[in-house]
Amino acid sequence: MRRSPLHTTPPYEVEAALKRLGADLRTARLRRNVTMIEAAERLGVGREAIADAERGKPSTSVAIYAALLWSYGLIERLASLAEPLADEEGLRLASLDQRQRARVGQALDDDF
């Protein structure tokens, strides 16, 4: 199976954000005095999944990140990540054209 470039060489900003999230999750785990094995058992995953998340590995499932946030009592922060009312660029664009969903444009036909 061929790996996606997003998993092997993500954009710098994505890689940095995942590493920061992983480090923050590690800090949260240590502050709660929870071992990787205990965290893994709570979530029903292997210890390696916890280690990968804490390293910010791009191929780690978003479900692992979300479950770790949940287990540390931080899940409400995930729900607000893409909050539509906090999306300044999206709000600006929406004020120009009030679309309800994106659509593929139709090609013009010059056959009369």
Secondary structure, 3 states (H helix, E strand, C coil): CCCCHHHHCCCHHHHHHHHHHHHHHHHHHHHCCCCHHHHHHHHCCCHHHHHHHHHCCCCCCHHHHHHHHHHCCCHHHHHCCCCHHHCHHHHHHHHHCCCCCCCCCCCCCCCC
